[in-house]
Amino acid sequence: MEDLGVIDQFVATFSAYIDSGFGLLQPDVAFLTSALIAIDITLAGLFWAMGPDTDIVGRFLKKVLYVGAFALILGNFALLSDVVFTSFAQLGLNATGGTITADDIMKPGFVAATGFDAALPLLDEIEKL
């Protein structure tokens, strides 16, 4: 178990292939999202036009904010998920007083090597039994 960095290389290669697949799908996803947003706004406008309410501008702004938040989450999902993962890792490290960084936690090879190094003295003692 000399080099556990191979895990990091595998994860990096796997992530690169997944990211390239998302890149190939991005135009289709953008078109579908735009079409669904247009249908949503059109149907909302029709229902508002036929309804007795007079607060159409307020309801329209509320709908635009909902759609905008949805589009923001879809468009920046990779960045937002990375921020959430890193934040939780840093929170856990702060709570435990760990000496490693949040970037180290995101490397599975480093985590495996740390666990192996910690377990090696125990395994050596068990071997002597």
Backbone as CSV, one residue per row, in Angstrom:
resi,resn,N_x,N_y,N_z,CA_x,CA_y,CA_z,C_x,C_y,C_z
1,MET,0.838,-1.192,0.000,0.000,0.000,0.000,0.879,1.250,0.000
2,GLU,1.791,1.291,-0.932,2.727,2.405,-0.981,2.073,3.679,-1.507
3,ASP,1.405,3.569,-2.666,0.892,4.773,-3.314,-0.631,4.723,-3.389
4,LEU,-1.286,5.430,-2.493,-2.737,5.499,-2.530,-3.218,6.707,-3.336
5,GLY,-2.279,7.453,-3.944,-2.642,8.580,-4.798,-3.316,8.146,-6.080
6,VAL,-3.260,6.830,-6.378,-3.927,6.330,-7.579,-5.436,6.547,-7.481
7,ILE,-5.951,6.575,-6.274,-7.380,6.850,-6.080,-7.691,8.267,-6.559
8,ASP,-6.837,9.224,-6.216,-7.038,10.611,-6.653,-6.972,10.723,-8.170
9,GLN,-6.045,9.982,-8.789,-5.932,10.008,-10.251,-7.185,9.427,-10.896
10,PHE,-7.710,8.339,-10.322,-8.929,7.731,-10.859,-10.102,8.699,-10.746
11,VAL,-10.248,9.338,-9.591,-11.352,10.276,-9.392,-11.222,11.468,-10.341
12,ALA,-10.014,11.966,-10.557,-9.806,13.090,-11.473,-10.163,12.694,-12.906
13,THR,-9.747,11.505,-13.330,-10.072,11.038,-14.682,-11.566,10.816,-14.835
14,PHE,-12.168,10.183,-13.852,-13.618,9.937,-13.886,-14.389,11.248,-13.933
15,SER,-13.985,12.220,-13.125,-14.654,13.526,-13.114,-14.491,14.249,-14.449
16,ALA,-13.319,14.116,-15.065,-13.100,14.749,-16.366,-14.037,14.166,-17.417
17,TYR,-14.218,12.852,-17.405,-15.138,12.226,-18.364,-16.577,12.635,-18.097
18,ILE,-16.968,12.692,-16.843,-18.334,13.105,-16.503,-18.562,14.555,-16.906
19,ASP,-17.588,15.422,-16.620,-17.722,16.832,-16.980,-17.807,17.020,-18.484
20,SER,-17.056,16.233,-19.249,-17.133,16.361,-20.706,-18.494,15.903,-21.205
21,GLY,-19.076,14.903,-20.557,-20.424,14.469,-20.925,-21.454,15.545,-20.654
22,PHE,-21.313,16.226,-19.516,-22.223,17.336,-19.224,-22.042,18.462,-20.225
23,GLY,-20.809,18.678,-20.666,-20.553,19.707,-21.667,-21.238,19.395,-22.985
24,LEU,-21.289,18.129,-23.349,-21.968,17.739,-24.578,-23.483,17.909,-24.475
25,LEU,-24.018,17.752,-23.284,-25.466,17.872,-23.083,-25.924,19.301,-22.828
26,GLN,-25.006,20.197,-22.571,-25.369,21.552,-22.152,-26.272,22.286,-23.146
27,PRO,-26.033,22.242,-24.458,-26.951,22.950,-25.363,-28.377,22.406,-25.314
28,ASP,-28.527,21.085,-25.231,-29.864,20.495,-25.157,-30.560,20.855,-23.851
29,VAL,-29.808,20.833,-22.770,-30.382,21.189,-21.474,-30.782,22.666,-21.460
30,ALA,-29.963,23.534,-22.045,-30.284,24.962,-22.097,-31.555,25.197,-22.916
31,PHE,-31.695,24.498,-24.045,-32.901,24.649,-24.862,-34.135,24.167,-24.101
32,LEU,-34.039,22.999,-23.472,-35.170,22.459,-22.731,-35.550,23.362,-21.564
33,THR,-34.562,23.865,-20.861,-34.840,24.771,-19.748,-35.507,26.048,-20.238
34,SER,-35.015,26.603,-21.335,-35.627,27.820,-21.894,-37.062,27.564,-22.332
35,ALA,-37.304,26.421,-22.941,-38.662,26.096,-23.378,-39.594,25.945,-22.181
36,LEU,-39.129,25.279,-21.130,-39.971,25.108,-19.946,-40.236,26.436,-19.240
37,ILE,-39.253,27.304,-19.215,-39.446,28.626,-18.611,-40.465,29.423,-19.418
38,ALA,-40.359,29.368,-20.742,-41.315,30.095,-21.600,-42.726,29.560,-21.418
39,ILE,-42.882,28.250,-21.340,-44.207,27.659,-21.120,-44.753,28.067,-19.759
40,ASP,-43.914,28.048,-18.744,-44.339,28.413,-17.389,-44.805,29.862,-17.322
41,ILE,-44.027,30.769,-17.895,-44.396,32.184,-17.864,-45.662,32.432,-18.690
42,THR,-45.794,31.760,-19.839,-46.973,31.929,-20.690,-48.230,31.442,-19.988
43,LEU,-48.176,30.260,-19.402,-49.347,29.745,-18.688,-49.692,30.611,-17.479
44,ALA,-48.674,31.073,-16.765,-48.943,31.956,-15.630,-49.601,33.241,-16.101
45,GLY,-49.128,33.801,-17.227,-49.737,35.018,-17.771,-51.181,34.804,-18.193
46,LEU,-51.471,33.666,-18.785,-52.853,33.367,-19.182,-53.761,33.235,-17.967
47,PHE,-53.305,32.541,-16.953,-54.118,32.396,-15.744,-54.309,33.739,-15.039
48,TRP,-53.282,34.592,-15.044,-53.406,35.907,-14.427,-54.373,36.777,-15.214
49,ALA,-54.355,36.657,-16.534,-55.246,37.465,-17.364,-56.701,37.067,-17.164
50,MET,-56.937,35.798,-16.928,-58.319,35.334,-16.747,-58.791,35.446,-15.305
51,GLY,-57.907,35.670,-14.381,-58.269,35.731,-12.976,-58.763,37.102,-12.565
52,PRO,-59.482,37.162,-11.442,-60.039,38.437,-10.972,-59.032,39.311,-10.214
53,ASP,-57.844,38.785,-9.928,-56.866,39.543,-9.138,-56.303,40.705,-9.950
54,THR,-55.974,41.778,-9.225,-55.392,42.943,-9.890,-53.902,43.097,-9.606
55,ASP,-53.363,42.263,-8.747,-51.949,42.358,-8.389,-51.099,41.488,-9.332
56,ILE,-51.151,41.800,-10.606,-50.453,41.000,-11.606,-48.954,41.285,-11.576
57,VAL,-48.568,42.527,-11.367,-47.144,42.880,-11.376,-46.407,42.185,-10.226
58,GLY,-47.001,42.171,-9.062,-46.378,41.510,-7.918,-46.236,40.019,-8.144
59,ARG,-47.267,39.407,-8.688,-47.214,37.974,-8.963,-46.213,37.668,-10.084
60,PHE,-46.115,38.575,-11.056,-45.150,38.390,-12.138,-43.722,38.474,-11.602
61,LEU,-43.454,39.443,-10.740,-42.108,39.556,-10.155,-41.768,38.339,-9.295
62,LYS,-42.754,37.830,-8.566,-42.538,36.634,-7.764,-42.196,35.446,-8.662
63,LYS,-42.909,35.312,-9.776,-42.641,34.217,-10.719,-41.249,34.362,-11.338
64,VAL,-40.876,35.585,-11.695,-39.552,35.817,-12.278,-38.449,35.466,-11.273
65,LEU,-38.658,35.794,-10.008,-37.662,35.452,-8.985,-37.551,33.941,-8.801
66,TYR,-38.673,33.236,-8.805,-38.626,31.771,-8.695,-37.895,31.157,-9.879
67,VAL,-38.234,31.597,-11.072,-37.602,31.062,-12.277,-36.117,31.431,-12.295
68,GLY,-35.791,32.642,-11.889,-34.391,33.058,-11.848,-33.577,32.245,-10.863
69,ALA,-34.144,31.966,-9.689,-33.440,31.143,-8.705,-33.229,29.730,-9.239
70,PHE,-34.250,29.186,-9.896,-34.145,27.855,-10.489,-33.058,27.825,-11.563
71,ALA,-33.028,28.833,-12.417,-32.020,28.904,-13.482,-30.619,29.091,-12.894
72,LEU,-30.505,29.871,-11.838,-29.203,30.065,-11.186,-28.672,28.758,-10.619
73,ILE,-29.544,27.996,-9.974,-29.125,26.716,-9.396,-28.729,25.740,-10.499
74,LEU,-29.525,25.676,-11.578,-29.186,24.763,-12.678,-27.888,25.169,-13.373
75,GLY,-27.708,26.442,-13.592,-26.531,26.916,-14.320,-25.237,26.821,-13.546
76,ASN,-25.312,26.887,-12.229,-24.098,26.899,-11.400,-24.061,25.727,-10.425
77,PHE,-24.638,24.595,-10.834,-24.752,23.468,-9.920,-23.385,22.957,-9.462
78,ALA,-22.424,22.858,-10.380,-21.102,22.332,-10.015,-20.420,23.240,-8.989
79,LEU,-20.472,24.535,-9.219,-19.846,25.478,-8.288,-20.557,25.458,-6.935
80,LEU,-21.892,25.464,-6.955,-22.645,25.480,-5.699,-22.422,24.202,-4.894
81,SER,-22.364,23.041,-5.561,-22.133,21.798,-4.829,-20.721,21.768,-4.250
82,ASP,-19.751,22.303,-4.982,-18.381,22.361,-4.463,-18.313,23.260,-3.228
83,VAL,-19.025,24.377,-3.256,-19.050,25.280,-2.100,-19.679,24.586,-0.897
84,VAL,-20.776,23.843,-1.116,-21.439,23.147,-0.012,-20.531,22.059,0.556
85,PHE,-19.893,21.246,-0.308,-19.017,20.177,0.171,-17.842,20.742,0.955
86,THR,-17.216,21.778,0.413,-16.066,22.379,1.089,-16.479,23.011,2.420
87,SER,-17.639,23.644,2.452,-18.115,24.264,3.690,-18.359,23.225,4.779
88,PHE,-18.999,22.103,4.416,-19.230,21.059,5.410,-17.927,20.411,5.860
89,ALA,-16.984,20.247,4.953,-15.689,19.691,5.337,-14.981,20.631,6.316
90,GLN,-14.993,21.924,6.006,-14.352,22.895,6.894,-15.075,22.962,8.234
91,LEU,-16.393,22.853,8.229,-17.154,22.854,9.476,-16.774,21.658,10.350
92,GLY,-16.648,20.492,9.726,-16.238,19.306,10.474,-14.830,19.427,11.024
93,LEU,-13.943,20.007,10.227,-12.567,20.185,10.713,-12.504,21.193,11.851
94,ASN,-13.294,22.257,11.765,-13.320,23.238,12.859,-13.905,22.635,14.125
95,ALA,-14.932,21.785,13.982,-15.568,21.182,15.148,-14.646,20.186,15.848
96,THR,-13.807,19.494,15.071,-12.931,18.489,15.674,-11.541,19.012,15.996
97,GLY,-11.232,20.205,15.506,-9.899,20.756,15.754,-8.824,20.049,14.950
98,GLY,-9.191,19.569,13.772,-8.246,18.840,12.935,-7.154,19.738,12.380
99,THR,-6.027,19.122,12.051,-4.894,19.886,11.527,-4.819,19.848,10.012
100,ILE,-5.630,19.030,9.364,-5.605,18.969,7.909,-6.557,20.027,7.353
101,THR,-6.479,20.251,6.053,-7.310,21.281,5.433,-8.520,20.644,4.753
102,ALA,-9.466,21.487,4.374,-10.659,21.008,3.683,-10.305,20.455,2.304
103,ASP,-9.277,20.993,1.673,-8.846,20.466,0.374,-8.308,19.042,0.510
104,ASP,-7.651,18.748,1.630,-7.157,17.393,1.854,-8.306,16.397,2.024
105,ILE,-9.383,16.839,2.633,-10.550,15.970,2.825,-11.159,15.590,1.478
106,MET,-11.059,16.478,0.486,-11.645,16.222,-0.832,-10.786,15.281,-1.687
107,LYS,-9.659,14.828,-1.150,-8.784,13.890,-1.866,-8.936,12.510,-1.225
108,PRO,-9.641,11.591,-1.877,-9.858,10.281,-1.252,-8.564,9.495,-1.033
109,GLY,-7.560,9.699,-1.876,-6.281,9.013,-1.679,-5.589,9.468,-0.405
110,PHE,-5.681,10.759,-0.119,-5.072,11.293,1.103,-5.787,10.739,2.335
111,VAL,-7.120,10.688,2.272,-7.896,10.168,3.398,-7.568,8.687,3.614
112,ALA,-7.473,7.912,2.518,-7.138,6.490,2.641,-5.739,6.312,3.205
113,ALA,-4.790,7.120,2.751,-3.417,7.020,3.262,-3.350,7.375,4.738
114,THR,-4.099,8.383,5.151,-4.121,8.758,6.570,-4.707,7.635,7.410
115,GLY,-5.795,7.042,6.937,-6.389,5.912,7.658,-5.450,4.713,7.718
116,PHE,-4.762,4.453,6.623,-3.813,3.335,6.598,-2.655,3.588,7.550
117,ASP,-2.143,4.819,7.552,-1.043,5.156,8.467,-1.473,5.044,9.926
118,ALA,-2.730,5.413,10.204,-3.230,5.330,11.577,-3.457,3.882,12.001
119,ALA,-3.857,3.031,11.059,-4.159,1.645,11.399,-2.926,0.748,11.374
120,LEU,-1.844,1.197,10.762,-0.652,0.349,10.617,-0.085,-0.124,11.962
121,PRO,0.044,0.729,12.996,0.535,0.215,14.284,-0.394,-0.835,14.897
122,LEU,-1.699,-0.652,14.722,-2.648,-1.644,15.242,-2.492,-2.976,14.511
123,LEU,-2.324,-2.915,13.208,-2.155,-4.136,12.431,-0.843,-4.844,12.783
124,ASP,0.191,-4.063,13.037,1.469,-4.655,13.448,1.346,-5.389,14.784
125,GLU,0.601,-4.804,15.717,0.399,-5.446,17.021,-0.459,-6.696,16.890
126,ILE,-1.454,-6.661,16.033,-2.296,-7.844,15.829,-1.491,-8.965,15.189
127,GLU,-0.581,-8.590,14.312,0.264,-9.589,13.643,1.150,-10.327,14.639
128,LYS,1.540,-9.653,15.720,2.408,-10.264,16.728,1.665,-11.260,17.610
129,LEU,0.355,-11.203,17.635,-0.417,-12.109,18.499,-0.388,-13.529,18.023
